């Protein structure tokens, strides 16, 4: 199996401007809802930026932790599963049943 390296999730795409923008959004949310930021849910590509934002929020007294977004992880898994022969077979049969039950 060939693995293609990706620079997503590395510091290559992390810029001060992106971190400052995300931090600004977090501070606006904190102000609007009078709350602290407990977690920052992100996909793999934004994990390094989230770490930098979390450090700034932690310096402000927030218990911010960067976390992988569970919905994104499930979405990636479902896309992988959708290409398996088992799922394709089940979806093909479901499509036939749907056609049989469909009324025009």
C-alpha positions in Angstrom: 0.0 0.0 0.0 1.4 3.4 -1.0 1.0 6.2 1.5 1.1 9.7 0.2 2.4 12.2 2.8 0.3 15.3 3.3 1.4 18.5 5.0 -2.2 19.0 6.4 -2.1 19.0 10.2 1.5 20.3 10.1 2.7 23.9 10.9 3.1 24.6 7.2 -0.3 26.2 6.9 -0.4 27.9 10.2 -0.1 31.6 10.0 -0.4 34.3 12.6 -3.3 35.8 10.7 -5.3 32.6 10.8 -4.6 32.1 14.5 -5.5 35.7 15.2 -8.8 35.4 13.3 -9.8 32.2 15.1 -8.8 33.8 18.5 -10.9 36.9 17.6 -13.9 34.7 16.9 -13.4 32.9 20.2 -13.2 36.1 22.1 -16.4 37.4 20.4 -18.2 34.2 21.4 -16.9 34.5 25.0 -18.2 38.1 25.1 -21.5 37.4 23.5 -22.4 34.4 25.7 -20.4 35.4 28.8 -18.6 32.1 29.0 -15.2 30.4 28.7 -14.1 28.3 25.8 -13.8 24.6 26.8 -12.9 23.0 23.5 -12.2 23.8 19.9 -13.5 21.1 17.5 -11.5 21.0 14.3 -10.6 18.6 11.4 -7.1 17.3 11.0 -6.0 20.1 8.7 -6.7 22.8 11.4 -5.4 20.9 14.4 -2.1 22.9 14.6 -3.9 26.2 14.4 -6.3 25.1 17.1 -3.4 24.2 19.3 -2.1 27.8 18.9 -5.5 29.3 19.6 -6.0 27.1 22.6 -2.7 28.3 24.1 -3.8 31.9 23.7 -7.2 31.1 25.3 -5.5 29.1 28.1 -3.4 32.2 28.8 -6.7 34.1 29.3 -7.8 31.5 31.8 -10.0 29.3 29.5 -9.7 25.5 29.8 -9.6 25.3 26.0 -8.6 22.0 24.4 -8.3 21.4 20.7 -10.3 18.3 19.8 -10.9 16.4 16.6 -14.4 17.0 15.4 -16.3 13.7 15.9 -18.8 14.5 13.1 -15.9 15.0 10.7 -14.3 11.7 11.7 -17.6 9.9 11.2 -18.1 11.6 7.8 -14.6 10.4 6.7 -15.3 6.9 7.9 -18.7 6.8 6.2 -17.1 7.9 2.9 -14.6 5.1 3.2 -17.3 2.5 4.0 -19.5 3.7 1.1 -16.9 2.3 -1.3 -16.9 -1.2 0.1 -18.5 -4.0 -1.7 -20.9 -4.8 1.2 -22.3 -1.3 1.4 -22.5 -1.0 -2.4 -24.5 -4.2 -2.5 -26.9 -3.2 0.3 -27.4 0.3 -1.3 -28.1 -1.4 -4.7 -30.8 -3.6 -3.1 -32.2 -0.7 -1.2 -32.5 1.3 -4.4 -34.4 -1.6 -6.0 -36.8 -1.8 -3.1 -37.3 1.9 -3.2 -38.2 1.8 -6.9 -40.7 -1.0 -6.2 -42.4 1.0 -3.5 -42.2 4.4 -5.2 -45.5 5.8 -6.6 -45.6 8.3 -9.3 
